[in-house]
Amino acid sequence: MVTIASTVNGRSTPGIFRKLRSRRYAAYWMVLPLVILIAGLVVYPFVYSVWLSFENKAETKFVGWQNYKRLLKYDTFWLVTGNSFRFTLTAVFFKATLGLILALILNNLPMRGQRLWRGVSLIPWVMPLALSSMGWWWIFEPTHSAINWIIVQLGGTNKPWLSEPYWARAACIVTNIWYGTPFFMIMYLAGLKSIPESLYEAAQIDGATALQRFKYVTFPMLSKLISITVMFSTIVTFANFDIVRILTRGGPRYTTHLFGTYAFSIGIDGGHLPRGSAVALFMLPVLAVAAFIILRNIARGEE
Amino acid sequence: MAKITRRQFMKGMVAGSAAVAGTMSAPGIVRKAFTAKPSLNIALWNHWIPGAADVHTAIIKDWAAKNNIEVKIDLIGPQVRDIRTIASAESRAGTGHDIMALGPFDSWSFYKQCEPLNDVADFLEKKYGKFDSLGTYLSYSQEDKAWYALPAPIGSHSYPMVSRIDYFKKHAGIDLVDIFPADVGKRDKAKVDAWTYDVFMEAAKKLHAAGFPFGGAIAETSDGMDWLGPLLLSFGSQPMDREGNITIESDGTLAGLEYLKELTQYMPKEIYGWDDASNNRWIISGKGSCIQNPPSAWSVAKRTQPENAAQMWHHDTPKGPNGRFRGALFYNFILWDWCKEKKAAKDLLIYLLEKPQQYKMLEAGQGYDMPQLKPMYDNPVWEKEGPPPGGIYNYVIRGDEQLVVGGYPAHPLAGNAIYSQSILAVMVAKATTGEMTPKDAMKWCAQELEMVTG
């Protein structure tokens, strides 16, 4: 191999260093800190948790797929799987629907009022989730709930919001909808702003009703954004932790545990980190599919 | 009991480490040892009683000043989970504090990195007698014959019954102050023996009918395990033995579940969603006649609802066919193996657990903290706190109760998972809500316990 050397300040510099200092490689140097950060905070923990999931409880022996196999035979694991899908699908559906309705309403408000309402409706999303979950817990608290107080004042009877599976699940979903709807709203609002006014004018000239304008102009123009937003929200919702941890701690009778909270319960609380990692990694296929769809949609959009 | 002072103990340790000191005779090492002030980094549980943590800190600083040691104290909590999470991170990193106060079971997650404290525990037991059996269960490894942790008074607490004197007298015809007076010498054994779960059931029915039910969480929360675990044990139900054999499917469990199925008919329906503070609010509000709790509910009531606090009496749990058990959460200290000042750290631990210091800490905690050495029960704090006068006298064990933790007698490594995942509480919830029959709930529990073992 021939080493090309040059002289800098009277000292010879090997060609490879000269090359690395060239403008061509500047971009690589600039992204390097980020790459190191991601490798340290994302890649390493991920690889480590995969490795951990193949170990025994004491982390002294490689046990292969045993943690995964045992989970699959376990009733509570399937209960948690069902909970996670139910929670995600219901919450995302309502967030997407309400977000779209809110965006359409806001888009039709006069500009001055629109700014105010846009700001107000973003509050749930801007507020730290743990804090807002605490607020919702106060509203749903089993014995002294604020909502029950109102119901009783109106002549109704107490509802055991966090004590019965149906209501506890509903409470978790409502909290998630409250928190996540503004995200959909703001994304859709941005999408609505980018639809050319001429399309609506043309539709109006053709005699299209408001519903037809939505069906044939607004919705098709937003469809890509809707699918990306829905998939993105699916990932975040599926991996939710805070709401359940604060509102129900997985109860009653484990009926609100999600993969995230259940992994924490087994891994950190119960001291079985390998099995906790295995539970958490069961999220991977779902999240991977969602991520794949998002990336594919983005790629198509670029085309 | 042998009279050994802490100084004598330290002299013994110094003599024992003479060989090690000999290796430090190289001039460089000696110079370094004399110039750098030894230091200890301590994580203490941040007591929820105002001012208590200040007293703990002052005791440690006082010791540090006398011994020319630098100490850094971090107060963490009062959520014990916060310390557990930090300990978990330090365990992975292999560095951090030298001494940590941990919650029940937590030391077992890191016992391989804990310095055995046999010399410290032996010294204290020789001086004050044996630690409570629960403290030993949570801190001592029978397999390795090693104290990987040291039973600590700060934060340790138990779950006696906290009952309304007036409601019990008026609606159930039971005089609790007469059965459990604030003077152990005045206890009538026959009356205490008659305080059984059958009697309690009758009382619960009457109190429910009067509109003041008994309340206890049957949910994924530690309070649930703290009253249900001992109750099931008093019917002869044990989840698992120390060797890991699952023993939950038993006549004792069935009897306990049938009992609870009936008892829950006279309890509020919200208990399946309660958290650790719900039962406190239940009795403080005056809606409830009885809960099982440390004196924290009473302590808060003293400030917010003094008329209700004045009616709260802490007393023994009922007796079941298998005995009388009370739930307790015992904290402990660990000394990480990476500590460079082990000798000083052990000296500090002894200092903290000696009677004068424990007395100060118990008083600062206003009677909330539960000592794990019987001679400390003499502290007058439980007698003098009130109103009602003597209301928390029976908070420490005065009779035949055995302190246990939900998950006992399983090996603490399994017990930790049983406790923290509230497995017994969920089994009870399944059986008492009608989701499963008691037999099916036992089978479900057995499957959960299998997952805990391996």
Interface residues (C-beta under 8 A of the other chain):
Chain A: N56 K57 R70 Y74 D75 T76 E141 P142 T143 H144 N158 P160 W161 L162 S163 E164 A168 T248 R249 G250 G251 P252 R253 Y254 S265 I266 I268 D269 G270 G271 H272 R275
Chain B: R81 R84 T85 S88 F105 W108 S109 A219 E220 T221 P268 K269 E270 I271 Y272 G273 W274 D275 S278 R281 W282 S285 K287 L413 N416 A417 S420 Q421 S422 V426 A429 K430 T433 E435 W444 Q447 E448 M451 V452 G454
